[in-house]
Amino acid sequence: MGTRTTANKFSRTPAFCQKGLTLVELVFVMALFLIIITMVTVLINPMEQIRKGHDDKRISDILLLDRVIGEFLLDNKRYPDQSNIIRKSNVLPAGSSDLSSSNPGWIYENLSSYTEKLPIDPVNDENYFYSYIHDETGYEISTKFEYYKDKMEDDNGNDDLLYEIGTNLNLISR
């Protein structure tokens, strides 16, 4: 019969059979992970992407408001809301129930035939909001951009710190 050997509980297993990471390997993996995260953050710049996303939404919202006001004008032969009163998306007029309501909201007029909700700025605070005003000669819608600063200067409006669209771009300035 062959001899049978039993493993001693104090015997050491060879190094190549051990499982797990050494401290050096763990530090190396963590350093590599940090380098990759840093490079991705520098290349993508998440805050810049967020600002760009906000401005893309602002452009879309402003174009929607422009369409709504144009359609309202065609149907009613007047601009929505009272003349020469500036409306801001961060201020609820007296008698309105909700800023984003289209009957009435931050623009004090029933616009529910033209849009389900009035757009609200993605930030909608004291620095970033939508503005609307009209007089007898036209109307203006404006907003401030976080990312597309050059578009604010190139919009043919009277204020280089605002992005302005409408038929009279001299009505709003901050």
ABEGO torsion letter per residue (X at the ends): XBBBBBBBAABBBBAAABBEBBAAAAAAAAAAAAAAAAAAAAAAGAAAAAAAAAAAAAAAAAAAAAAAAAAAAAAAGBBBEBBGBBBBAABBBBGBABAABAOBBABBBBAAAABABBBBBAAGBAABBBBBBBBAAEBBBBBBBAABAAAAAAAGBABAABBBBEABAAABBX
